[in-house]
Amino acid sequence: MDIVRVEVYLDDASEPLVVVTEPPFNVRLDPAEMGEGEHVLTVVTHYQGGAKDHHQYVFDVSHKNNVFAGHISQAPLRAPVEVELVDEVERENPKAPSPVLYGLLPVLLFLLVVVVAWYIAVRAESATVDQPTNVQKIARSVAAAAPTAKAGAVDGAGLYAANCASCHGTGGEGMGTVFPALAGNDALADADFVIRAVLNGVPGTAMPAFGGRFSDEEVAAVVSYVRTSWGNTYGAVDAARVAALR
């Protein structure tokens, strides 16, 4: 659907702080105009036909010696509108972003994630060559006796630590807007969306596809782990649901 208008509300304000009616529908805010501490930004996106959706951004603002800095600590995974906080350097020396840099950055980040994931996979495979037992079979037998949200057919926590923590953080805290926080992220409520994101990646972001490397059981394990960890209570998923979406 085509966007026709974007309204931005700060904290509990009843009137929008910013209204964008022409593309590109991106929002850039100056933290110098906001108070010290944590804020919640609600972005309401209106589409042709009358549909609309709401996404919330959580960010912190600090003021020191007339220097104002802002940092987005939580951003929605599927938000159609990009929100940026202008830093002190941009405020004093505004310049147009380099299209080459902005075009190459997602590609470079994606390649970095792929290389790191490949290196971890190679190290993990070489470390288990001399093991006398099949760890995956043992994990499956234990899970059959006592299945839990974090330990299904495979170890979801271990898969996350080996493949996801370098970007999304060991505690699901994320890294800025490039790698969104998973802790407390309401987008995880949509189990099918999370499963597809792991299987196919997320176009236009640094999230790679793991469907070619992970089995249905492994995808179910890592999705269940992020949906039931760090305060998330969205519940586990099973391999059958993954297979239906693959």
Secondary structure, DSSP 8 states (H G I E B T S, - for coil): --EEEEEEEETT-SS-SEEE-SSS--EEE-GGGS-SEEEEEEEEEEETTS-EEEEEEEEEEEEETTEEEEEEEE--TT-SS-EEE--HHHHHS-----HHHHHHHHHHHHHHHHHHHHHHHHHHHHHTTT-SS-HHHHHHHHHHHS--SSBSSSBHHHHHHHHTHHHH-TTS--BTTTB---TT-GGGG-HHHHHHHHHH--TTSS----TTTS-HHHHHHHHHHHHSSTT-------HHHHHHH-
